[in-house]
Amino acid sequence: MSTDPFTQEIIKDALVALGDEMFNAMIRTSMSPIIYETTDFAVGATDARGNLLAQGNGVTGFLATLDTAVQSTLEHWPLDRIRPGDIFVTNSPYEGGGTHLSDVVILYPVFVDGRLIAWTVNKAHWTEVGGTYPGSATTASTDIFQEGLHLRFLKLFDEGRMNEALVEMIRTNVRLPDSTIGDMHAGVAACRVGGRRIVELAAKYGGDDLLAAMDSLLDYGERMTREELKKLPKGVFTAEDVVEEDGHGNGPFVIKVKVTITDDRMVADFTGTSGQAPGPINLSYAGLITGVRCTFKAVTNTEIPANGGCFRALEVICPEGTILSAKSPAPVSIYYESLLGAIEVMWKALAPLMPHKLPVGHQRTVGATFISGLLPGTEDLFVMGEPLVGGWGAGIDHDGDAGQFCAANGETFNIPIELAESRYGFEIDQYALHAEDGGAGEYRGGKGVVLDYRVTAKEAFLTYSATRTTSRPWGLAGGGEGSTNRAEILRRDGSVETYSMVTGARAVEGETFRLVSATGGGYGDPMKRDRSRLLADLRDGYVTPEQARRDYGFDPAA
């Protein structure tokens, strides 16, 4: 290789930068708020074999879904059937890239001089992919066929020609065809932007030197990660937790992990986890890999951009057919609750050993909320989908963050209130931190929120799912457990209905869907909390006078 080390670094930085450019292209061209506001997507590039080179900002829980999607595409399509101008689409939950049907992957093979040298990839949550319920999200499904269109590694473009029959089939089978097809084209545009940048790099530096820089980037990720592994405590560490239910009243389901750390390897073994559920909390093995990668990255080197080399020292073991390794046709619509369970049970095993790296338990739910109905005046269908913020656990030397998205969400945002009220059939009457019991400690847990959607349409329907609804965010070193998640419907007659998982719950004009998210766990003995901090908590409403007396032994009136 003729390229000097400085030029090689420039190429590597350019590969990382193209992820950011793809990310911005997706935001500018998509049609659904869940993409351009919430940023429920991920973009990136791999080498020709599917090794992750770079991933743009977005959903952390997609950290193993871009490269594995490429690897599965190569299993379905031999190299002699992949040509310049081809673009593939998949949303298969049980193979590489798999999460649930709403998360659709666009894959773009990049050719230079007739040789496949890389892939650019986009994975985004499409608001509608069909299925039984609006928004294609449900806690009620019992198999994959009820959850929407299942697209398994199909050619969306064949040598530059769009597959019109496939696009028309998608358009005809979704409730919001314009936005769905618009988001499809946005994913294609983002991939083409990344593909052009790779071709430009090859033209500037030469194809062979570009490939060498790709290999160097992967080796760098591996080298830096293995150096961090050497610094971690060595041994075998275990933990277990539960996912309370599956939407059908079954459960609780146990998640177990055994984490083994040596100087050059980490193994996460989930043997003993409950079998796959009748309801849609199931996660595929491909999804489990992404969850384990999240925790692994958090305890090794978080500073370097994620690439495939970073995970060469990681092994994931899980028998087939558990809630973390489900087989077809298991329902997977709310897979993310089990994904979070896998992330946090591994975190729970390691947190006592690495308190400066990992806080205690957080709200551990996406709190995914879908509200649908007909818009007042036009009677057009609206479907709103967004995650909910909650409280993170405290650390060894700091309070937990309040009102933050869960560990799997990453660079995620809520839909702005002004936009939501202009697009959907509700108004938001309250969005505030609450002061429910939980999370007391020398360092207290971050606060959850309460969010009220008051229905302005004639009627609207709520689909909601959460865990940590009976189990609570865990504390350490004497810190208290956090609070729990729930949804409520405030009826006109003053009655209140409470849900942990529900699909299509109806409310009429003037009634309110209320979401309440958990406060994180506390760290340390609450009696040791600095009194100036406690006085500030009382002043700001984070701690009530009753909680101060009961949990902290402090009487504000004294």
ABEGO torsion letter per residue (X at the ends): XABBAAAAAAAAAAAAAAAAAAAAAAAAABABAAAAAAGBBBBEBBBAAGBBABBBBEBAAAAAAAAAAAAAAAAABBAAABBBGBBBBBABAABBGBBBAABBBBBBBBBBGGBBABBBBBBBBBABAEEABBGGBBAABABAAAAEBBBBGBBABBGGBBBAAAAAAAAAABABAAAAAAAAAAAAAAAAAAAAAAAAAAAAAEAAAAAAAAAAAAAAAAAAAAAAAAABBBEBBBBBBBBABAGAGBOBBBBBBBBBBBAABBBBBABGBBBBBABAABBBAAAAAAAAAAAAAAABBAABBBBAAAAAABBBBBBBGBAABBBOABBAAAAAAAAAAAAAAAAAAAAAABAAABBBBBAGBAGBBBBBEBBBGAGBBBBBBBBBBBBBBBBAABBBBBGBBBAAAEBBBBBBAAAAAAABBBBBABBBBBABBEGBEABBBBBBBBBBBBBABABBBBBBBBBGAABBBBBBGGBBBBBBBBBBBBBAAGBBBBBABBBGBBBBBGBBBBBBBBBBBBBEBAAABBAAAAAAAAAAGABBAAAAAAAAGBBAAX
